[in-house]
């Protein structure tokens, strides 16, 4: 279970019709752990919330089922699958409190994924004109492991067309993994490296695919003979290679 603390600060205020950076802190709090993992043996857990700001902090909790659409974008739907208490919490400066969470449903053949959002309830601020407070929201990922976990993925597609490189990664297993980085290296006919780039990743849930795209400058692209792709995840590494023709580089 991950136990690193996380701190979120949002600094902005809206006065009248102008966005003014007035260094108004909407809040500051720490959450640990930053994820919960449930299985057939572990059906509940706790999250500690610490108010590290200078003012009283009010937060509310909401549970959502977490899925990903055909493009790999996160989708959230309110759910009753999770039990959590309390639903509203007040913390004085420096105070810490416990949020308890559990799962109502049993493990299945596919991992279930949720986010338990902890959202600040901003205090009303007195100021001339209109003052809009920005609330902080952090979603604790909750994973319910399948009965038999199988974590795997593939580089489903690699395509270079009109100077744009498109890479599709698919999760073919029944549990999530995290794409930590996608490393791209282009080499010329002599095997010399002429292009290098790193793309950042994100969670890829079971059965989901995500498209990663990046432009390759035309002259750089024309010098590439082979393009190596390395998808580095928290569980494994995927490798692919693409033979490059200069026609792929033309707009």
N, C-alpha and C positions, 0 to 999 in steps of 0.2 A: 504494500500500500504506500503510495507516495505521500510524503509528509512535509514537503517544502512549503513554506508560507508564501502567500501571494498578497501583494498590496496594490490597490487600485486608487488612483487619484484623478479627478477630473477638475480642471481649472478653467472656468469661463462663466461669464454673466452677460445677460442681454438687457440693455437699457434702451428704452424707446425702440427705434428701428435699427440700432447700430450694435454690432457685436464688439464689446469692449473687454480686453483681457485684464480684468481687475484683480486677478489672483484670489478669487473667492473659492475656497475649498468646499466642494459639495460633501465631502466626507473622506474618511481614510480608515480602512479596516483591513484586517488580515484574516485569512481563512486557511485552516489546516485540518486534515489533509486536503489536497486539491482534487482528489478523486476517491470514489468508493468502489470496491469490488465485492460483489455478492456471488454466492454459489449455493449448492444444495446444503452445505454445512453452515455457511455464514449468510444470514438473511437480514442482518441489521448492522448499523455502524453509527458513529458519532462524528460530528464536525464541530470544531471549535472556532468561534468567531470572536475576534479581539478588536475593540475600538481603540485605534491608535491615534485618533484625531483629538482635537482640543475641545470638542463639543459633544453633547449627548448625541447618540446615534440610534435611529429607529430603522429597523429593516423588516421586510416581509418575505416570506418564502412561497414559491410556486413550483409545482412539479410538471415536467413536460416529457413526453416520449420524444426521443431524438432519432430521426431517420435522415436519409440523404436521398435527393432526387436523382434523375437520370444524369445530371451534370455533376453530381457529387456535392451539391450545395446542401447545407444543413437545413432541415425542416423540423419545426417544433409543434407538437399538438398536446394540449393539456390532458393530463391523465390522472386516473385514480389508482394506478398500479402501485404507487409509492405511498407509504405511510410516513408522515414526518410531524414532529412536534418540537417547539411551538411553531405556529404559522406567522406570528408577529413577535418581535423581540425588541426590547429597549436596552441600550447599554450606555452606562455613564463613561466618562473619559477614563481610559485605562482598564475598563472592565472587560472580562471575557465570560462567554456563556456557551453552553453546549446545545447543539441542534442534533436531535436524534432522528434517524431515517431508517426505514426498512422496506422490504418488498412484499407485496401481497401475493404475487403469482409464483408458481413453481418454475424451475429451470426447464427449458425445452431444448430442441435440437439446434436452435439458433440463438446466438447471443441477443439479449434484449438490452437496449441502450436508452439512457435517460439523462436529463440535466435537471438538477435541483437548483433553481435560481434564487440567489440571495440578493435582494434589491433594496437599496436605501430608500427610505421615505423622507424626502427633504423637508427640513423645517421651513416654514414661511419666513421670508426675510423682509425686513422693513427697509425700503429705499424709495427715493423719488422715481417716478415713472414706473415702467413695467420691469419686473425682475423675475426672470425665469430660472429656476434651479434645475440643475442637471443631476439626475439620479445615477448612482453607480449600480451596476448589476453584474454579478459574477455567477456563472453556471457551473456547479460542481458536477462533473461527469460521473454517472453511476452505470456500472457494467454488471449485468447478470450473466455469468458464464453459462454456456450451453452444457448439456449433460456430458458430451464428449467433444472437447475443443479441437478444432482443426484450423490452424492459422496459415493461410497461403494466399498468394497473389501472382499476377502475371502482368507483363507489359503487353497489353492487348493490341496496341497499334502504335506505330511510329511512322510519321509522314512529314516530308519536307516539300513544301509547295509554295512557289512565289516568295521564297525567302522566309517563310514562316514554318517553324518546327512545331509539330503537334505530337504529344505523347499521351496516350491513354493508359492509365493504370487501373486494373480491376482487382477487387478483393474477391477471390473465388472460394474463400473459406467460410466458416460459420462464426467467426469472431473478428473483432476489429484489429487493425494494426495502425501504427503511426508512421506516415512518410516523413522522415526527418529532413531529407534533402534529395534532390535529383541533380546529379552531377553530369554535365555534358562536356565532352572533349572531342574536338575535331582535329584530324591529322591529314596532312597532305600525302601525295603519292610516295614520298620518301619516309613517311612515318613520323614526320616532325609535327609537333603540336602547334596548331595555328588558331585554335579557338577553344575557349574554356568559359563555362558559366555554371552557376549553381542556382537552382530554383528551390524555394522553400516549400515545405509540405504541410500536411495537417492530418487529422484522423481520417481513416477510410473505413467505413463500417461494412459489416458483412454483406456481400452481394452488390456493393456499390462500385461505381467507376468514377474516375475524375480525369478530366482533360487538362493537361498543362501545355501552354503555348508560349513561345518566345520568338521574336524576330532574330534572324541572323543577317547581319549587314551583307549586301550583295557581293562586294569584293572579297570579304572574308569567306563568305559561303563558297565562292568560285574556287578558292584555294583548298577547300576541304575535299578529301577523297573518301574518307570513312568517318562516321560520327559514332562515338561510343556513348552509350547512355547507362548510367548506374543509378538505380533507385534504392536508396538506403533507408531501411525502416528500422523500427525498434526490435524486430524479430528476425529479419532476414534481409538479404540483398538480391535485387533483380538486375540482370544485365541484358543489354540489347545492343545491336550494331546496325547501322544503316549505311549502305553504299550511296554516295552522293554523286549525282550528275549535275553538271553546270546548269542544265535546263531547269533544275529544281530551284535555282537561285534567282531566276529572272522574274521581274514583277508582272 
